[in-house]
């Protein structure tokens, strides 16, 4: 795990600023070249520090990469924490309505879509996450992503889908459905080039992303409502 300590000279604030600068430079290089292609020397040069400074803060390249994942997770949870916590609260509430649960799920999906444009490093983040989700980073980074995001997010989304469909949260069909719902928002973050080509766009600005978000949410609302109706029909037959 990457160390987290200030530089000996200049005090804590200066040390934190240097560490942050290294992480931001590393995210861009890992996004462009991948874990294997970005060297510690390249990262140090991009951050405007010497190689020993990078080793001081992070030990090695894997430490830098893991710190990048942690940095991105921090920003993801800044965006999603409130809506995920609200959804978890609803799941723990026996009287929560289907509409409440659908709204909570769509708030989570909408938050993920918003991540594309709500930070100045969206392009680097998108490419970095695409590589990481493809398993191209070190195992420690995957474990951090899994523990720091996937497990909690997966639990709440599977829980909602399970409640709406009358199946258990750990049911195989529930898991597949939740993964399919969650993946829809990721398409526009990860598969950017095919999306642009298919739509004939040269970029995805905020207005276009709002169009994407609106269509995704309305489409998923219809699907979730249809699953609720299917659940009710099965109960009537049973």
Secondary structure by P-SEA (a helix, b strand, c coil): cbbbbccccccaaaaaaaaaaaaaaaaaaaaacccccccaaaaaaaacccaaaaaaccccaaaaaaaaaaaaaaaaaaacaaaaaaaaaaaacccccaaaaaaaaaaaaaaaaaccccccaaaaaaaaaaaaaaccccaaaaaaaaaacaaaaaaaaaaaaaaaaccccccaaaaaaaaaaaacccccccaaaaaaaaaccccccaaaaaaaaaaaaaaaaaaaaaaaaaaaaaaaac
